[in-house]
Amino acid sequence: MELSATRAVMEALEARGYAGCARFVGGCVRNTLLGQPIDDVDIATTLTPDQVTEALATAGIKSVPTGVDHGTVTAVSEGRPYEITTLRRDVSTDGRRAVVAFTQNWEEDAVRRDFRLNALYADREGRVFDPTGEGVADAKAGRIVFVGDAMTRIREDYLRILRFFRFHAWYGKGDADPAALAACKALKGMLSGRAAERTQKELLKLLAAPDPRAALRLMAATSVLSAVLPQVKALARFENLVAIESEHFFDIDPELRLASLLPDDPKVAQDTAERLRLSNALKDRLVAAAGREPRIVSWMSPRETRRTVYRLGGRAFADRVRLAWAASDRPATASQWRALIPLAETWTPPAFPLTGEDVVNAGVPRGPLVGQVLREIEDWWIDLDFIDDKLAAVERLKAVAQGMAY
């Protein structure tokens, strides 16, 4: 974290309140204990949202009311966001939204959090506060345990089922907590109809873990996976893809991992993307990756590879190579599959040298025939491995045009 920016926010809050009225909370504390990178810095405070806003304004720090009803104000210090939330306790909840009341009690705030390793606080001097008494030990041991009763925590927010598996994928070691698994299995039906945006966010974060295979197996064993992705029939291709990424030093690709879980059916990919409300770009990627034609095989020649890259595009070709690789006999054909990808990443398909006007000038009347002729010439051009000779293409066009009956 940026120390000067962070210090400015903490000093502003303590100037309005008192020393210790604000503490770091959650992931930034947990990851500091584990020596892992910190992405977001969250702060808990006894100050009310109005007092937080006043404190930031006095210090000349921008504030954004991102969730005032739930006690959250975002400070922007030196261009970095800091989510500041007033200590709170749940008054009522329906599994989606909670009605909260502000409190001055750190233990009450800790009780409403999801897992013990996330219910950790630290002051400016680095002193760690562990209200549940087990959070530090859980973090170091890789235990993902709900604060208090697992069923109660999940009923407060059903997306905590996915969060459990996400945190197990990122931080879990050894066997999963039996009480947590039982609660997730018992309440899995409540995941249907949940906010699609939150569901896909949790799912993609889970799939972005270095090795989420064990977590996905647990999701399948508890039927949580089928509640979220009913189209998933097997995990073999997904597990092989994760292994390929590790063995061949590919970047972790949660989107392609999601594609590997789905069958090779563009309609299923599109339906899944729409149900999860994925971005148009990700929907298009999943649909392209799920295509079956042209067929991708490990023994494709460079010429066949170029032809297929031209038809599919480099990204879709590389995706389908890795998916086909993961579905194949990996060790026996690894070098062949691996060799296909650099061409897709480095080869720039040439532009087709003819236009519709060229076809019209050759005597073809305007209308559907123009496109038909262009496609025929383009197929010829591709078969000749993208011949760099416009004159030859024009001569071919003349021959085709003369042989057509209008």
C-alpha angles and dihedrals in degrees: 000000000000102000098202093049092046093047091051092056095047092046091050092053095046091047089059095041125013140286107295096018089120128048136176110251142192125350099013090056094043094049092046089055090049095044091241129138119277119226106171129025113213123187130199121202143176089226117103119242091258091052091048091052091048092048093051093047091051089053092047093246120141116243130198121197095225097160111355094158088062093040100260127138122169118220118204110206120175088344095306123115122231117188109216118191129185115235107266147173129210117255095180138343138188097199092268108050131020131211106221138192123207119243141182092218117103092196091056089052092049093051093062095052122101110240132018093237088057094048092079127121133190132189128221092273092056098254108152122220118201109185095178091050091226106065098093092045091048093051093051094043096044095242118153104201127162118240105256117328113012095210091053093049092050093048087056089059121001092201085072085082089068091039089057092057092041092054091044088055093050104034109008123116126187124344119001121246107275095214091052093048092049092050093048091050094046094050100035091111089067090068092075112096094017120140104294094211093056092044094053091044092055092044095051092046089052091049090049092065114113092248115006096164097107091048092051090050089054091048090052093046092052093042090240090121093056090049090057101031108020090174093069111105102165141009101212097100092044092050091048091049091054089049091050091051090053098042096045099036098244117161115260107265113190092180093056089044087057090050090051090059093056127075120255094265120117091205092056090047091051093047091049092049092050094046091051091041092233119179117274090247093055092043090053091048093051093047093049092047091052095057120116101200132105091033116238117218132172095238097059113142120234089255092052089046093054091048092052094045088053091052098043105026124244097274096050092044093052091047093051092046091056092045092049089046090053090051093049138073091288105193095045097052104024096115092050094050092044092053093058096062103064092059091053090049098045108028116093110206111232122241116259104253099221132072136195090262090058089056093049091048088054088062103265111137118240114265138065092332090069092063092043092054093046091053092049093051091045091054089052090048092050092048088056088055095256096307111215096223118103092182090060089050091051091050090050089050092053091051092050093046093050091050095053125092111220 
